């Protein structure tokens, strides 16, 4: 094998997609086996607030323009999404209950996978939610020191990804912790956002109904005069850090953290999303969580950032999650190959051992028979 062939064998390529409600972040990464983290060699952002087929065709064109033999495609997408391959009618599709009406029942997986097939017809696919994927990435950052991790994103909506007992949580669907009901602050009469018609509790006093960017903007609207024009979500970035709406956001998100601590005994909670860009909000959430736990379980009160923190990946948490997802698939494949080799070696050793014992046994039998023959013929 030449040096170039050896280098090629030690390097592989992965395609990664973070499918967000506002835009798709897509990337192509080079991975050196046993080396450092994946290197992003090409990257692009594609708006998703347009017709779904336009977004998906743009993504497909991006992957097709390069001749890399993609080994794995990692997709971290907004939900709800079908994650169970045994249900092909929904696997890889945005489900009909999605609040994003244009994306309901859209097949996300097929066009992305087909775009990556040209140079490797056996490409593997890892599909996850855009919160489970970064939760998995954050869990791996723990280097085996934790068995559970939660990732909470606060943006247009509120999503929750979970890793419990070293595995991402699936089941009937996937975690939808943003729709958990919470206790609002005293005298709070807001109730919840207008997007909750088809949501649990009607969106009333849920985490998403109180802490999402949509909810915060609608709450701010109620503080304006009745004839004030509709506010855009971008208005949130202009508010001071001590504005009252951040207290309501902190209470809802801290209530979610409290629920995770009490129900799952979660070991690490990572917060991300546009809402978490607000300076001081993390500290508000940490303090409120301590208040709500009320001394019932032990918390690292002097250093709450070891329990509740923000992602080092920042706005790229979802894309990093998709990349790590794909890389994990490759690692699992390599581990399976090594296990197969080990099993084969054991089987070979066992087989040789049997033949060796049979040969030795035959020789001993022959010697004993010869001695017996000589004895009986004296």
C-alpha positions as CSV (number, residue, x, y, z in Angstrom):
1,X,0.0,0.0,0.0
2,X,1.4,3.4,-1.0
3,X,1.6,6.3,1.5
4,X,-1.2,8.1,-0.4
5,X,-3.5,5.1,0.0
6,X,-2.6,4.8,3.7
7,X,-3.4,8.5,4.2
8,X,-6.7,8.1,2.3
9,X,-7.6,5.1,4.4
10,X,-7.0,7.0,7.6
11,X,-9.2,10.0,6.5
12,X,-12.9,10.0,5.9
13,X,-15.6,12.6,5.2
14,X,-18.9,13.3,6.8
15,X,-21.8,15.4,5.8
16,X,-23.7,17.3,8.6
17,X,-27.0,19.1,8.7
18,X,-28.6,21.2,11.4
19,X,-32.1,21.7,10.3
20,X,-33.5,24.7,12.1
21,X,-36.7,26.6,11.9
22,X,-35.0,29.7,10.6
23,X,-32.1,28.3,8.6
24,X,-30.3,25.1,7.8
25,X,-26.6,25.0,8.8
26,X,-24.8,22.4,6.6
27,X,-21.2,21.4,6.6
28,X,-18.7,18.9,5.2
29,X,-16.0,17.7,7.6
30,X,-12.7,15.8,7.2
31,X,-12.0,13.3,10.0
32,X,-8.6,11.7,10.6
33,X,-9.0,8.3,12.3
34,X,-7.6,8.5,15.9
35,X,-6.8,12.2,15.4
36,X,-8.2,15.5,16.5
37,X,-11.8,16.6,16.2
38,X,-13.4,16.8,12.7
39,X,-12.3,19.8,10.6
40,X,-15.0,21.7,8.8
41,X,-13.8,22.2,5.2
42,X,-17.0,23.6,3.7
43,X,-20.0,25.2,5.3
44,X,-23.1,27.1,4.2
45,X,-26.3,28.6,5.8
46,X,-29.6,28.1,3.9
47,X,-32.8,29.9,4.9
48,X,-35.6,27.5,5.9
49,X,-38.4,30.2,6.0
50,X,-39.2,29.4,2.4
51,X,-40.8,26.5,0.6
52,X,-39.3,23.2,2.0
53,X,-38.4,21.9,-1.4
54,X,-36.4,25.0,-2.1
55,X,-34.4,24.6,1.1
56,X,-33.8,20.9,0.6
57,X,-32.8,21.3,-3.1
58,X,-30.2,24.0,-2.0
59,X,-28.8,21.6,0.6
60,X,-28.6,18.8,-1.9
61,X,-26.8,20.9,-4.5
62,X,-24.3,21.9,-1.8
63,X,-23.4,18.3,-1.1
64,X,-23.4,17.2,-4.7
65,X,-20.9,19.9,-5.9
66,X,-18.1,18.1,-4.1
67,X,-16.7,14.7,-4.9
68,X,-16.1,13.5,-1.4
69,X,-17.1,9.9,-0.6
70,X,-19.2,10.7,2.4
71,X,-19.1,8.0,4.9
72,X,-21.9,9.2,7.2
73,X,-24.6,11.8,7.0
74,X,-25.5,13.3,10.4
75,X,-28.8,15.2,10.7
76,X,-30.0,17.2,13.7
77,X,-33.4,18.5,12.9
78,X,-36.3,20.5,14.5
79,X,-39.2,18.4,15.5
80,X,-41.4,16.7,16.0
81,X,-39.8,14.2,13.6
82,X,-40.0,10.5,13.0
83,X,-36.9,8.8,14.4
84,X,-37.8,5.1,14.3
85,X,-36.6,3.3,11.2
86,X,-39.0,0.5,11.8
87,X,-41.8,3.0,10.9
88,X,-40.8,3.9,7.3
89,X,-44.0,5.9,6.8
90,X,-42.7,8.6,9.3
91,X,-39.0,7.9,9.6
92,X,-37.1,11.0,8.5
93,X,-40.3,13.1,8.1
94,X,-41.4,16.1,10.0
95,X,-44.6,14.9,11.7
96,X,-48.1,16.3,11.1
97,X,-48.2,17.9,14.5
98,X,-45.4,20.3,13.8
99,X,-46.2,24.0,14.4
100,X,-44.4,24.7,11.2
101,X,-47.3,24.1,8.9
102,X,-45.3,24.2,5.6
103,X,-43.0,21.5,6.9
104,X,-45.7,19.0,8.0
105,X,-45.1,15.5,6.6
106,X,-42.1,16.7,4.6
107,X,-39.5,14.0,3.9
108,X,-36.3,15.6,5.2
109,X,-34.1,12.5,5.0
110,X,-34.5,11.2,1.4
111,X,-33.3,14.2,-0.6
112,X,-30.3,14.8,1.8
113,X,-29.3,11.1,1.7
114,X,-29.6,10.8,-2.0
115,X,-27.5,13.9,-2.5
116,X,-24.6,12.2,-0.6
117,X,-24.9,8.8,-2.3
118,X,-23.1,9.5,-5.6
119,X,-19.6,8.7,-4.3
120,X,-20.6,6.1,-1.6
121,X,-23.8,4.1,-2.2
122,X,-23.4,2.6,1.3
123,X,-23.4,5.8,3.3
124,X,-24.7,5.5,6.8
125,X,-27.2,8.0,8.3
126,X,-27.6,9.2,11.9
127,X,-30.8,11.1,12.5
128,X,-31.7,13.0,15.7
129,X,-33.5,16.0,17.0
130,X,-31.7,19.3,17.0
131,X,-31.6,19.1,20.8
132,X,-30.8,15.4,21.3
133,X,-27.8,15.8,19.1
134,X,-26.1,18.6,21.0
135,X,-27.1,16.8,24.3
136,X,-25.1,13.8,23.0
137,X,-22.2,16.1,22.1
138,X,-22.2,17.7,25.6
139,X,-22.5,14.3,27.2
140,X,-19.3,13.1,25.4
141,X,-17.5,16.3,26.6
142,X,-17.9,14.7,30.0
143,X,-15.3,12.1,29.1
144,X,-17.2,9.3,30.8
145,X,-17.6,11.2,34.1
146,X,-21.4,11.5,33.8
147,X,-24.2,9.2,32.6
148,X,-26.8,11.9,31.9
149,X,-27.1,15.3,30.3
150,X,-29.8,17.6,29.1
151,X,-29.6,20.3,26.4
152,X,-32.3,23.0,26.5
153,X,-32.6,25.5,23.6
154,X,-34.6,28.7,24.0
155,X,-35.5,30.4,20.7
156,X,-38.7,30.5,18.6
157,X,-39.7,27.6,20.8
158,X,-38.2,25.7,23.7
159,X,-36.7,22.2,23.0
160,X,-35.1,19.6,25.3
161,X,-32.7,16.9,24.4
162,X,-31.8,14.2,26.8
163,X,-29.0,11.6,27.3
164,X,-29.9,9.2,30.1
165,X,-27.8,6.1,31.0
166,X,-25.4,6.9,28.2
167,X,-28.1,6.9,25.5
168,X,-30.2,9.6,23.8
169,X,-33.8,9.3,24.9
170,X,-36.4,8.0,22.4
171,X,-39.5,6.1,23.0
172,X,-43.0,6.9,21.9
173,X,-41.4,9.9,20.1
174,X,-38.6,12.0,21.6
175,X,-38.5,14.4,24.5
176,X,-40.7,17.5,24.2
177,X,-39.9,19.1,27.6
178,X,-40.6,22.5,26.3
179,X,-44.3,21.7,26.7
180,X,-44.1,20.9,30.4
181,X,-46.4,23.0,32.6
182,X,-44.8,25.3,35.2
183,X,-45.8,27.5,38.0
184,X,-45.7,31.1,36.9
185,X,-44.5,33.9,39.1
186,X,-47.0,35.4,41.6
187,X,-49.4,38.0,40.1
188,X,-48.4,36.8,36.5
189,X,-51.6,37.0,34.4
190,X,-50.0,36.5,30.9
191,X,-51.0,32.8,30.7
192,X,-49.1,31.8,27.6
193,X,-48.4,32.4,23.9
194,X,-50.8,32.3,21.0
195,X,-49.0,29.4,19.3
196,X,-50.3,26.9,21.8
197,X,-53.6,25.9,20.0
198,X,-52.3,22.4,19.1
199,X,-49.8,22.1,22.0
200,X,-50.1,20.4,25.4
201,X,-52.1,22.5,27.9
202,X,-53.0,24.8,25.0
203,X,-49.6,26.5,25.6
204,X,-50.9,27.9,28.9
205,X,-48.2,28.3,31.6
206,X,-45.8,26.0,29.8
207,X,-42.1,26.5,29.5
208,X,-42.4,27.4,25.8
209,X,-45.6,29.3,26.4
210,X,-43.7,31.6,28.8
211,X,-40.0,31.6,27.9
212,X,-39.8,31.3,24.1
213,X,-39.0,34.3,22.0
214,X,-42.5,34.2,20.7
215,X,-44.0,34.2,24.2
216,X,-41.6,37.0,25.4
217,X,-42.5,39.2,22.5
218,X,-46.2,38.6,23.0
219,X,-45.8,39.4,26.7
220,X,-44.0,42.6,25.8
221,X,-46.9,43.5,23.4
222,X,-49.3,43.3,26.4
223,X,-47.3,46.0,28.1
224,X,-47.8,48.4,25.2
225,X,-50.8,50.6,24.5
226,X,-53.8,48.8,22.8
227,X,-53.2,50.7,19.6
228,X,-49.4,50.0,19.4
229,X,-48.2,48.2,16.2
230,X,-47.3,44.5,16.4
231,X,-43.8,43.9,17.8
232,X,-41.2,41.8,16.0
233,X,-39.1,39.3,18.0
234,X,-36.0,41.3,17.2
235,X,-37.2,43.9,19.8
236,X,-36.1,41.6,22.5
237,X,-32.4,42.4,21.8
238,X,-33.1,46.1,22.6
239,X,-34.4,45.5,26.1
240,X,-32.3,46.2,29.2
241,X,-31.0,43.2,31.2
242,X,-33.2,44.1,34.2
243,X,-36.5,44.2,32.2
244,X,-39.2,42.2,34.0
245,X,-39.7,39.7,31.1
246,X,-36.3,38.2,31.8
247,X,-37.5,37.3,35.3
248,X,-40.5,35.4,33.7
249,X,-38.1,33.6,31.3
250,X,-35.7,32.7,34.1
251,X,-38.6,31.3,36.2
252,X,-39.9,29.1,33.4
253,X,-36.5,27.7,32.4
254,X,-35.5,27.2,36.0
255,X,-38.7,25.3,36.6
256,X,-37.8,23.1,33.7
257,X,-34.3,22.5,35.2
258,X,-35.9,21.7,38.5
259,X,-38.2,19.1,36.8
260,X,-35.2,17.5,35.1
261,X,-33.3,17.3,38.4
262,X,-36.2,15.8,40.2
263,X,-37.4,13.3,37.6
264,X,-34.1,12.2,36.0
265,X,-31.5,13.2,38.6
266,X,-29.8,14.8,35.6
267,X,-26.1,15.5,36.1
268,X,-25.5,18.3,33.6
269,X,-27.9,20.9,32.1
270,X,-26.7,22.9,29.1
271,X,-28.6,25.9,27.9
272,X,-28.5,27.4,24.4
273,X,-30.5,29.3,21.8
274,X,-31.2,32.9,21.0
275,X,-32.9,33.7,24.3
276,X,-29.8,32.6,26.2
277,X,-27.7,35.3,24.6
278,X,-29.2,37.7,27.2
279,X,-26.4,38.6,29.6
280,X,-27.2,37.6,33.2
281,X,-30.1,35.2,32.3
282,X,-28.0,32.1,33.0
283,X,-27.3,33.4,36.5
284,X,-31.0,34.2,37.0
285,X,-31.9,30.6,36.1
286,X,-29.2,29.2,38.4
287,X,-30.5,31.2,41.4
288,X,-34.1,30.5,40.7
289,X,-33.4,26.8,40.4
290,X,-31.8,26.8,43.8
291,X,-34.9,28.6,45.2
292,X,-37.3,26.1,43.6
293,X,-35.3,23.0,44.8
294,X,-35.6,24.5,48.3
295,X,-32.8,22.4,49.8
296,X,-34.5,19.1,48.9
297,X,-31.5,17.8,47.0
298,X,-27.8,18.8,47.2
299,X,-26.7,21.3,44.7
300,X,-23.3,22.9,44.0
301,X,-24.6,26.3,45.2
302,X,-21.2,27.9,45.3
303,X,-20.5,26.9,41.7
304,X,-23.8,26.3,39.9
305,X,-22.1,26.4,36.5
306,X,-20.8,22.9,37.1
307,X,-24.5,21.8,36.9
308,X,-26.3,24.4,34.8
309,X,-24.3,26.1,32.1
310,X,-24.2,27.2,28.5
311,X,-22.6,25.4,25.5
312,X,-19.0,26.1,24.6
313,X,-20.2,25.7,21.0
314,X,-22.5,28.7,21.2
315,X,-24.7,29.2,18.2
316,X,-23.0,26.2,16.5
317,X,-24.3,23.7,19.2
318,X,-26.8,22.1,16.8
319,X,-24.3,21.8,13.9
320,X,-21.6,20.4,16.3
321,X,-24.2,18.0,17.5
322,X,-24.9,16.8,13.9
323,X,-21.1,16.4,13.3
324,X,-20.5,14.5,16.6
325,X,-23.5,12.3,15.7
326,X,-22.0,11.3,12.4
327,X,-18.5,10.8,13.9
328,X,-20.1,8.6,16.6
329,X,-21.6,6.4,13.9
330,X,-18.1,5.9,12.4
331,X,-16.6,5.1,15.8
332,X,-19.4,2.6,16.4
333,X,-18.7,1.0,13.0
334,X,-15.0,0.8,13.8
335,X,-15.7,-0.7,17.2
336,X,-18.0,-3.3,15.7
337,X,-15.3,-4.2,13.1
338,X,-12.7,-4.6,15.9
339,X,-15.1,-6.7,17.9
340,X,-15.7,-8.9,14.8
341,X,-11.9,-9.4,14.4
342,X,-11.6,-10.2,18.1
343,X,-14.4,-12.7,17.9
344,X,-12.9,-14.3,14.8
345,X,-9.5,-14.6,16.5
346,X,-11.1,-16.3,19.5
347,X,-13.0,-18.7,17.3
348,X,-9.8,-19.5,15.4
349,X,-7.9,-20.0,18.6
350,X,-10.6,-22.2,19.9
351,X,-10.7,-24.3,16.7
352,X,-6.9,-24.7,16.7
353,X,-7.1,-25.5,20.4
354,X,-9.6,-28.3,19.7
355,X,-7.5,-29.8,16.9
356,X,-4.3,-29.5,19.1
357,X,-6.0,-31.3,21.9
358,X,-7.3,-34.0,19.5
359,X,-3.8,-34.5,18.1
360,X,-2.2,-34.7,21.5
361,X,-4.9,-37.0,22.6
362,X,-4.5,-39.2,19.6
363,X,-0.7,-39.4,20.2
364,X,-1.2,-40.3,23.8
365,X,-3.8,-42.9,22.9
366,X,-1.4,-44.4,20.3
367,X,1.5,-44.6,22.9
368,X,-0.7,-46.2,25.5
369,X,-2.1,-48.7,23.0
370,X,1.4,-49.6,21.9
371,X,2.5,-50.2,25.5
372,X,-0.5,-52.2,26.2
373,X,0.1,-54.3,23.1
374,X,3.7,-55.0,24.1
375,X,2.7,-55.9,27.6
376,X,0.0,-58.4,26.5
377,X,2.4,-60.1,24.0
378,X,5.3,-60.8,26.4
